[in-house]
Amino acid sequence: MSTELPQSSIPLFPTVASYREWRRNAYKESKSVGFVATMGALHQGHLSLVRRSLAENDLTVLSIFVNPAQFAPHEDLATYPRTLPRDLELLSEVSVSGRSPAAVFVPTVNEMYPSGIVLSVDQQKGTFVEVKGYGHQMEGRTRPAFFRGVATVVTKLFNVIEPTRTYFGQKDIQQALLLRKMTRDLLLSHPEPENLFIVPTARDPKTSLALSSRNSYLTDHERENAAPALYAALDAAKSAWESGAPKAECISRAQAVVERKKAELGDAVDLRLDYIDMNDPESFDELSPTVSRGEWEADQEGRPVVLSGAMYVGKTRLIDNIVLGARHTLGIVG
Protein backbone atom coordinates (compact mmCIF):
# COMPACT_ATOMS: atom_id res chain seq x y z
CA MET A 1 0.00 0.00 0.00
CA SER A 2 1.31 3.44 -0.83
CA THR A 3 2.28 5.59 2.16
CA GLU A 4 0.45 8.50 0.55
CA LEU A 5 -3.18 8.27 1.57
CA PRO A 6 -6.00 9.32 -0.79
CA GLN A 7 -8.46 12.07 -0.02
CA SER A 8 -11.34 10.79 2.11
CA SER A 9 -14.43 12.16 3.81
CA ILE A 10 -13.85 9.52 6.51
CA PRO A 11 -10.96 10.10 8.93
CA LEU A 12 -7.99 7.84 8.11
CA PHE A 13 -5.53 6.72 10.77
CA PRO A 14 -2.26 5.23 9.48
CA THR A 15 -0.62 4.81 12.89
CA VAL A 16 -1.54 3.17 16.17
CA ALA A 17 -0.83 6.40 18.06
CA SER A 18 -3.13 8.53 15.91
CA TYR A 19 -5.98 6.04 16.15
CA ARG A 20 -5.63 5.66 19.92
CA GLU A 21 -5.99 9.38 20.38
CA TRP A 22 -9.28 9.19 18.46
CA ARG A 23 -10.37 6.16 20.50
CA ARG A 24 -9.75 7.96 23.79
CA ASN A 25 -12.28 10.60 22.77
CA ALA A 26 -14.85 7.88 22.08
CA TYR A 27 -14.27 6.55 25.58
CA LYS A 28 -14.73 10.01 27.06
CA GLU A 29 -18.05 10.33 25.23
CA SER A 30 -19.14 6.81 26.33
CA LYS A 31 -19.71 5.78 22.71
CA SER A 32 -19.80 2.17 21.57
CA VAL A 33 -17.45 1.17 18.75
CA GLY A 34 -18.25 -1.50 16.17
CA PHE A 35 -15.36 -2.95 14.17
CA VAL A 36 -15.04 -4.62 10.78
CA ALA A 37 -11.59 -6.01 9.91
CA THR A 38 -10.86 -6.21 6.16
CA MET A 39 -8.02 -6.61 3.70
CA GLY A 40 -9.66 -4.08 1.39
CA ALA A 41 -10.97 -4.71 -2.13
CA LEU A 42 -14.37 -4.12 -0.55
CA HIS A 43 -17.58 -5.59 -1.93
CA GLN A 44 -21.18 -5.91 -0.79
CA GLY A 45 -20.22 -8.68 1.61
CA HIS A 46 -17.98 -6.29 3.54
CA LEU A 47 -20.63 -3.60 3.35
CA SER A 48 -23.22 -5.93 4.91
CA LEU A 49 -20.93 -6.17 7.94
CA VAL A 50 -20.54 -2.40 7.99
CA ARG A 51 -24.31 -1.88 7.87
CA ARG A 52 -24.78 -4.29 10.77
CA SER A 53 -22.23 -2.37 12.80
CA LEU A 54 -23.75 0.99 11.94
CA ALA A 55 -27.15 -0.24 13.11
CA GLU A 56 -25.82 -1.48 16.46
CA ASN A 57 -23.08 0.96 17.48
CA ASP A 58 -22.53 4.68 17.96
CA LEU A 59 -19.32 4.58 15.92
CA THR A 60 -18.09 2.13 13.29
CA VAL A 61 -14.42 1.57 12.49
CA LEU A 62 -12.88 -0.46 9.67
CA SER A 63 -9.35 -1.64 9.18
CA ILE A 64 -7.90 -2.05 5.70
CA PHE A 65 -4.68 -4.05 5.87
CA VAL A 66 -3.38 -6.83 3.62
CA ASN A 67 -1.84 -9.08 6.26
CA PRO A 68 1.36 -10.79 5.06
CA ALA A 69 1.35 -13.26 7.97
CA GLN A 70 -1.62 -15.16 6.55
CA PHE A 71 -0.03 -15.72 3.14
CA ALA A 72 2.35 -18.59 2.40
CA PRO A 73 5.38 -17.86 0.17
CA HIS A 74 3.62 -19.41 -2.86
CA GLU A 75 0.34 -17.50 -2.37
CA ASP A 76 -0.96 -14.27 -3.87
CA LEU A 77 0.28 -11.53 -1.50
CA ALA A 78 1.89 -9.47 -4.26
CA THR A 79 -1.14 -9.64 -6.54
CA TYR A 80 -3.88 -9.41 -3.91
CA PRO A 81 -6.18 -6.58 -5.03
CA ARG A 82 -5.46 -3.22 -3.40
CA THR A 83 -8.15 -0.66 -4.16
CA LEU A 84 -8.04 1.84 -1.29
CA PRO A 85 -9.47 4.88 -3.17
CA ARG A 86 -12.42 2.81 -4.40
CA ASP A 87 -12.87 1.24 -0.96
CA LEU A 88 -13.15 4.67 0.66
CA GLU A 89 -15.59 5.81 -2.01
CA LEU A 90 -17.83 2.82 -1.29
CA LEU A 91 -17.67 3.44 2.45
CA SER A 92 -18.59 7.10 2.04
CA GLU A 93 -21.85 6.00 0.42
CA VAL A 94 -22.95 3.70 3.28
CA SER A 95 -25.34 5.06 5.90
CA VAL A 96 -27.76 3.50 8.40
CA SER A 97 -30.12 5.64 10.49
CA GLY A 98 -27.96 8.66 9.83
CA ARG A 99 -24.74 6.90 10.86
CA SER A 100 -21.79 6.53 8.51
CA PRO A 101 -18.38 4.91 9.06
CA ALA A 102 -16.50 7.02 11.59
CA ALA A 103 -12.88 5.99 11.01
CA VAL A 104 -10.64 3.73 8.93
CA PHE A 105 -7.40 2.30 10.30
CA VAL A 106 -4.92 1.95 7.40
CA PRO A 107 -1.59 0.87 8.89
CA THR A 108 1.60 -0.02 7.05
CA VAL A 109 3.24 -3.43 7.44
CA ASN A 110 5.95 -1.86 9.62
CA GLU A 111 3.29 -0.36 11.90
CA MET A 112 1.64 -3.75 12.41
CA TYR A 113 4.85 -5.81 12.59
CA PRO A 114 7.49 -3.72 14.40
CA SER A 115 9.88 -6.70 14.47
CA GLY A 116 9.48 -7.21 10.73
CA ILE A 117 7.69 -9.97 8.84
CA VAL A 118 8.68 -12.48 6.18
CA LEU A 119 6.36 -15.03 4.58
CA SER A 120 8.30 -18.13 5.62
CA VAL A 121 7.10 -19.14 9.11
CA ASP A 122 10.47 -20.78 9.86
CA GLN A 123 12.24 -17.45 9.37
CA GLN A 124 9.80 -15.20 11.23
CA LYS A 125 10.91 -13.39 14.38
CA GLY A 126 8.72 -11.68 16.94
CA THR A 127 5.45 -12.43 18.68
CA PHE A 128 2.74 -14.54 17.05
CA VAL A 129 -0.55 -16.00 18.25
CA GLU A 130 -1.68 -19.57 17.63
CA VAL A 131 -4.92 -21.19 18.69
CA LYS A 132 -3.63 -24.70 19.29
CA GLY A 133 -5.63 -27.67 18.07
CA TYR A 134 -8.02 -25.71 15.84
CA GLY A 135 -5.92 -24.60 12.88
CA HIS A 136 -5.18 -27.85 11.03
CA GLN A 137 -8.73 -28.88 10.08
CA MET A 138 -10.89 -27.65 7.20
CA GLU A 139 -9.07 -24.66 5.67
CA GLY A 140 -6.00 -25.43 7.74
CA ARG A 141 -5.38 -28.66 5.82
CA THR A 142 -4.51 -26.70 2.69
CA ARG A 143 -3.19 -23.55 4.38
CA PRO A 144 -1.32 -24.75 7.50
CA ALA A 145 0.02 -21.34 8.65
CA PHE A 146 -3.08 -19.35 7.70
CA PHE A 147 -4.85 -19.26 11.07
CA ARG A 148 -1.65 -18.41 12.92
CA GLY A 149 -1.42 -15.32 10.74
CA VAL A 150 -5.09 -14.48 11.19
CA ALA A 151 -5.01 -14.90 14.98
CA THR A 152 -1.88 -12.76 15.20
CA VAL A 153 -3.15 -9.84 13.16
CA VAL A 154 -6.63 -9.85 14.68
CA THR A 155 -5.17 -9.85 18.20
CA LYS A 156 -3.16 -6.78 17.21
CA LEU A 157 -6.20 -5.13 15.64
CA PHE A 158 -8.37 -5.81 18.70
CA ASN A 159 -5.63 -4.30 20.89
CA VAL A 160 -5.55 -1.18 18.73
CA ILE A 161 -9.24 -0.70 17.90
CA GLU A 162 -10.66 -1.80 21.29
CA PRO A 163 -14.07 -2.60 19.78
CA THR A 164 -17.27 -2.96 21.75
CA ARG A 165 -18.57 -5.33 19.06
CA THR A 166 -16.96 -6.87 16.00
CA TYR A 167 -18.37 -8.48 12.85
CA PHE A 168 -17.07 -11.24 10.57
CA GLY A 169 -18.62 -12.91 7.54
CA GLN A 170 -19.95 -16.45 7.51
CA LYS A 171 -18.02 -17.17 4.32
CA ASP A 172 -14.95 -17.46 6.55
CA ILE A 173 -16.78 -19.31 9.30
CA GLN A 174 -13.83 -21.31 10.62
CA GLN A 175 -11.91 -18.06 10.99
CA ALA A 176 -14.77 -16.41 12.88
CA LEU A 177 -15.33 -19.37 15.21
CA LEU A 178 -11.60 -19.67 15.89
CA LEU A 179 -11.34 -15.96 16.71
CA ARG A 180 -14.20 -16.28 19.18
CA LYS A 181 -12.27 -19.07 20.90
CA MET A 182 -9.23 -16.82 20.94
CA THR A 183 -11.06 -13.91 22.56
CA ARG A 184 -12.33 -16.30 25.22
CA ASP A 185 -8.99 -18.00 25.87
CA LEU A 186 -7.05 -14.71 26.03
CA LEU A 187 -9.70 -13.16 28.30
CA LEU A 188 -10.13 -10.21 25.97
CA SER A 189 -12.51 -7.46 27.00
CA HIS A 190 -12.61 -5.64 23.66
CA PRO A 191 -14.48 -7.46 22.33
CA GLU A 192 -15.83 -10.00 24.76
CA PRO A 193 -16.51 -13.37 23.05
CA GLU A 194 -20.28 -12.90 22.97
CA ASN A 195 -19.79 -9.64 21.09
CA LEU A 196 -18.08 -11.27 18.12
CA PHE A 197 -20.89 -11.68 15.59
CA ILE A 198 -21.05 -13.69 12.37
CA VAL A 199 -23.05 -12.16 9.52
CA PRO A 200 -24.55 -14.44 6.82
CA THR A 201 -22.63 -14.76 3.55
CA ALA A 202 -23.52 -12.18 0.90
CA ARG A 203 -24.14 -13.84 -2.47
CA ASP A 204 -24.54 -12.90 -6.11
CA PRO A 205 -28.32 -12.73 -6.62
CA LYS A 206 -28.14 -14.58 -9.95
CA THR A 207 -25.57 -17.33 -9.32
CA SER A 208 -25.49 -17.60 -5.49
CA LEU A 209 -21.69 -17.30 -5.70
CA ALA A 210 -20.30 -16.12 -2.34
CA LEU A 211 -18.94 -12.60 -2.71
CA SER A 212 -15.17 -12.48 -2.24
CA SER A 213 -12.32 -10.15 -3.09
CA ARG A 214 -10.70 -13.04 -4.94
CA ASN A 215 -13.65 -13.19 -7.34
CA SER A 216 -11.94 -10.31 -9.14
CA TYR A 217 -9.38 -12.83 -10.41
CA LEU A 218 -12.09 -14.75 -12.30
CA THR A 219 -12.95 -14.16 -15.93
CA ASP A 220 -16.60 -13.47 -16.73
CA HIS A 221 -16.95 -17.01 -18.08
CA GLU A 222 -15.41 -18.54 -14.94
CA ARG A 223 -17.52 -16.39 -12.64
CA GLU A 224 -20.82 -17.15 -14.35
CA ASN A 225 -20.36 -20.75 -15.44
CA ALA A 226 -17.79 -22.45 -13.23
CA ALA A 227 -17.51 -20.76 -9.84
CA PRO A 228 -21.16 -21.33 -8.80
CA ALA A 229 -20.53 -25.10 -8.85
CA LEU A 230 -19.09 -24.97 -5.34
CA TYR A 231 -22.27 -23.67 -3.75
CA ALA A 232 -24.33 -26.02 -5.91
CA ALA A 233 -22.23 -28.91 -4.60
CA LEU A 234 -22.72 -27.82 -1.00
CA ASP A 235 -26.44 -27.45 -1.61
CA ALA A 236 -26.58 -31.03 -2.95
CA ALA A 237 -24.86 -32.28 0.20
CA LYS A 238 -27.30 -30.27 2.31
CA SER A 239 -30.30 -31.87 0.57
CA ALA A 240 -28.83 -35.33 1.10
CA TRP A 241 -28.18 -34.63 4.79
CA GLU A 242 -31.70 -33.36 5.34
CA SER A 243 -33.12 -36.48 3.66
CA GLY A 244 -31.30 -38.68 6.17
CA ALA A 245 -28.31 -39.80 4.10
CA PRO A 246 -25.04 -40.54 5.95
CA LYS A 247 -22.19 -38.08 5.65
CA ALA A 248 -20.27 -40.18 3.11
CA GLU A 249 -23.25 -40.14 0.75
CA CYS A 250 -23.68 -36.37 1.22
CA ILE A 251 -20.06 -35.74 0.26
CA SER A 252 -20.32 -38.11 -2.70
CA ARG A 253 -23.32 -36.22 -4.09
CA ALA A 254 -21.48 -32.93 -3.70
CA GLN A 255 -18.42 -34.26 -5.50
CA ALA A 256 -20.63 -35.51 -8.32
CA VAL A 257 -21.95 -31.98 -8.91
CA VAL A 258 -18.41 -30.70 -9.45
CA GLU A 259 -17.50 -33.64 -11.68
CA ARG A 260 -20.55 -33.01 -13.87
CA LYS A 261 -19.63 -29.34 -14.18
CA LYS A 262 -16.05 -30.28 -15.10
CA ALA A 263 -17.33 -32.57 -17.84
CA GLU A 264 -19.70 -29.87 -19.10
CA LEU A 265 -16.96 -27.21 -19.29
CA GLY A 266 -14.30 -29.47 -20.76
CA ASP A 267 -10.97 -27.77 -21.30
CA ALA A 268 -12.48 -24.28 -21.19
CA VAL A 269 -11.96 -24.01 -17.42
CA ASP A 270 -9.60 -25.83 -15.08
CA LEU A 271 -12.00 -26.81 -12.29
CA ARG A 272 -10.51 -28.68 -9.32
CA LEU A 273 -12.19 -29.56 -6.05
CA ASP A 274 -9.91 -29.06 -3.05
CA TYR A 275 -12.21 -30.52 -0.40
CA ILE A 276 -15.78 -30.78 0.82
CA ASP A 277 -16.34 -31.90 4.40
CA MET A 278 -18.68 -31.75 7.36
CA ASN A 279 -17.25 -30.66 10.71
CA ASP A 280 -18.22 -30.11 14.32
CA PRO A 281 -18.37 -26.30 14.83
CA GLU A 282 -16.96 -26.63 18.36
CA SER A 283 -13.93 -28.91 17.81
CA PHE A 284 -13.66 -28.55 13.99
CA ASP A 285 -13.24 -32.34 13.90
CA GLU A 286 -14.63 -34.19 10.88
CA LEU A 287 -17.89 -36.06 11.32
CA SER A 288 -17.76 -39.82 10.97
CA PRO A 289 -18.51 -40.97 7.38
CA THR A 290 -21.39 -43.10 8.67
CA VAL A 291 -23.18 -40.52 10.82
CA SER A 292 -26.55 -39.22 9.65
CA ARG A 293 -28.52 -36.15 10.61
CA GLY A 294 -30.79 -38.01 13.02
CA GLU A 295 -27.86 -39.66 14.81
CA TRP A 296 -25.90 -36.40 15.00
CA GLU A 297 -28.78 -34.33 16.36
CA ALA A 298 -29.71 -36.99 18.92
CA ASP A 299 -26.11 -37.32 20.11
CA GLN A 300 -25.20 -33.61 20.04
CA GLU A 301 -28.47 -32.20 21.36
CA GLY A 302 -29.14 -30.21 18.22
CA ARG A 303 -25.66 -28.75 17.67
CA PRO A 304 -25.32 -27.67 14.01
CA VAL A 305 -22.83 -28.97 11.47
CA VAL A 306 -20.53 -26.88 9.29
CA LEU A 307 -20.60 -28.10 5.69
CA SER A 308 -17.72 -26.40 3.89
CA GLY A 309 -15.63 -26.68 0.77
CA ALA A 310 -12.94 -25.16 -1.37
CA MET A 311 -12.49 -25.33 -5.14
CA TYR A 312 -10.00 -24.01 -7.67
CA VAL A 313 -11.33 -22.23 -10.73
CA GLY A 314 -8.22 -21.82 -12.81
CA LYS A 315 -5.67 -20.42 -10.36
CA THR A 316 -8.32 -18.89 -8.10
CA ARG A 317 -9.19 -20.73 -4.90
CA LEU A 318 -12.76 -20.18 -3.69
CA ILE A 319 -14.31 -21.19 -0.36
CA ASP A 320 -17.88 -21.44 0.85
CA ASN A 321 -19.98 -23.11 3.53
CA ILE A 322 -23.50 -23.87 4.71
CA VAL A 323 -24.46 -24.33 8.36
CA LEU A 324 -26.75 -27.32 8.78
CA GLY A 325 -29.05 -26.85 11.73
CA ALA A 326 -29.52 -24.08 14.29
CA ARG A 327 -27.05 -21.53 13.00
CA HIS A 328 -28.05 -18.93 15.60
CA THR A 329 -26.28 -21.09 18.20
CA LEU A 330 -23.00 -20.17 16.48
CA GLY A 331 -23.67 -16.46 16.87
CA ILE A 332 -24.78 -16.04 13.27
CA VAL A 333 -27.04 -12.98 13.19
CA GLY A 334 -29.69 -12.11 10.66
Salt bridges, closest charged atoms under 4 A:
GLU29 OE1 - LYS31 NZ 3.22
GLU56 OE2 - ARG52 NE 2.75
ASP58 OD1 - ARG99 NH2 3.74
GLU75 OE2 - ARG143 NE 2.90
ASP76 OD1 - ARG214 NH2 3.11
GLU89 OE2 - ARG86 NH1 3.24
GLU139 OE1 - ARG317 NH1 2.74
ASP172 OD1 - LYS171 NZ 3.40
ASP185 OD1 - ARG184 NE 3.25
ASP220 OD1 - ARG223 NH1 3.04
GLU249 OE2 - ARG253 NE 2.86
GLU264 OE2 - LYS261 NZ 3.23
ASP270 OD2 - ARG272 NE 3.32
ASP274 OD2 - ARG317 NE 3.02
ASP277 OD2 - ARG141 NH1 3.97
ASP277 OD1 - LYS247 NZ 2.71
ASP280 OD2 - ARG303 NH2 2.65
GLU282 OE2 - LYS181 NZ 3.07
GLU286 OE2 - ARG141 NH1 3.29
GLU297 OE2 - ARG293 NE 3.18
ASP320 OD2 - ARG203 NH1 2.76
